[in-house]
Amino acid sequence: MCAEKIQRLLMAIVLTISMVLFTEGYTQYGMLLQGFVILMILVWAIKDFCPSIWIFTKFFGTCSKK
């Protein structure tokens, strides 16, 4: 796997955990987790820098261009 795919998979897992927290009644924690994901996506959009992709690239490498 490459960094970009791992980052997308991790984002899906975190959002799934957030949904589970909402359904179990832990709405405050679900909102906090969702807010964190939104903040990181905004940083990525504004600064064109994603900390998780940066870290994963060091360990797993980047995806090859098709």
C-alpha positions in Angstrom: 0.0 0.0 0.0 1.0 3.6 -0.5 0.7 6.7 1.7 -2.3 8.2 -0.1 -4.4 5.0 0.0 -3.5 4.5 3.7 -4.5 8.0 4.5 -7.9 7.6 2.8 -8.5 4.3 4.6 -7.5 5.9 7.9 -9.9 8.8 7.3 -12.8 6.3 6.5 -12.0 4.4 9.7 -12.0 7.6 11.8 -15.3 8.8 10.3 -16.8 5.3 10.9 -15.7 5.5 14.6 -17.3 8.9 14.8 -20.6 7.6 13.4 -20.5 4.7 16.0 -19.9 7.2 18.8 -23.0 9.2 17.6 -25.2 6.1 17.5 -24.0 4.9 20.9 -24.9 8.3 22.5 -21.4 9.7 22.8 -22.3 12.7 20.7 -19.7 15.0 22.2 -16.8 12.6 21.4 -18.3 12.0 17.9 -18.4 15.7 17.2 -14.9 16.2 18.5 -13.6 13.4 16.3 -15.5 14.7 13.3 -14.3 18.3 14.0 -10.7 17.1 14.0 -11.1 15.4 10.6 -12.7 18.5 9.2 -9.9 20.7 10.6 -7.2 18.4 9.0 -9.0 18.5 5.7 -9.2 22.3 5.8 -5.4 22.5 6.6 -4.8 20.2 3.7 -7.0 22.3 1.4 -5.5 25.7 2.4 -1.9 24.9 2.9 -1.7 21.9 0.5 0.0 19.9 3.3 -1.4 16.8 5.0 0.5 15.7 8.0 -0.7 12.1 7.8 0.3 11.8 4.2 3.7 13.3 5.0 4.3 10.8 7.8 3.0 7.8 5.8 5.2 8.7 2.8 8.2 8.4 5.0 7.2 4.8 5.9 5.4 3.5 2.9 6.3 5.7 -0.1 4.0 7.5 -2.4 1.7 6.0 -5.0 3.1 5.6 -8.5 1.5 7.7 -11.2 -0.6 5.8 -13.7 
